Amino acid sequence: MKAILQRVLSASVTVDQQVVSSVGKGILVLAAVAPGDTEKDAESMANKILKLKLWDDETGDRWKKSVRDIEGEVLCVSQFTLLASTKKGNKPDFHGALGGEEAKRLYECFYRKVQEGYVPERVKDGIFQAMMQVSLINDGPVTIEIVTGSKIVSSEEKKTSEQKGQNEEPATS
């Protein structure tokens, strides 16, 4: 899994000109599921997001408080485009993202784990596979990338790896 976290003063998701979710101070999480990701990866990502120290404490010491510590809110948004490869040509390649029902199942597992690890009413969601408009007021700005689970591999790296495998001679004894 891959996620981009943005520390925000506020954020919202709009679908078909209707606001479907909004949060105040907290974090916006853009999350993508890759082939090979598991429920364990979703849980690991959720735990990391909730524990990450992104705020100063009362004395001004930096990076001391998590979203839980400040009693902030979390807005999770599925975004498969985080796994795009742009190594070849000008058109993004999305083969590095898991698709369909399995992606939805793992994203929903991730969202549920964030809710279970915090106060469910403070965790909001976009709409999976919808065309969403995401608005935010970034705080800092602070933007962090987190990767858990399987190594995220671009389709070009997959092709190269597969070609190497086909060119190798079988081992003989």
Salt bridges, closest charged atoms under 4 A:
GLU39 OE2 - ARG105 NH1 2.48
ASP56 OD2 - ARG62 NH1 3.38
GLU58 OE2 - LYS65 NZ 2.39
ASP69 OD2 - LYS53 NZ 3.44
GLU73 OE2 - LYS124 NZ 3.87
ASP93 OD1 - HIS95 ND1 2.53
GLU102 OE2 - ARG105 NH2 2.74
GLU116 OE1 - LYS113 NZ 3.70
ASP139 OD2 - ARG7 NE 3.34
GLU145 OE2 - LYS2 NZ 3.31
GLU156 OE2 - LYS159 NZ 3.68
GLU157 OE2 - LYS87 NZ 3.68
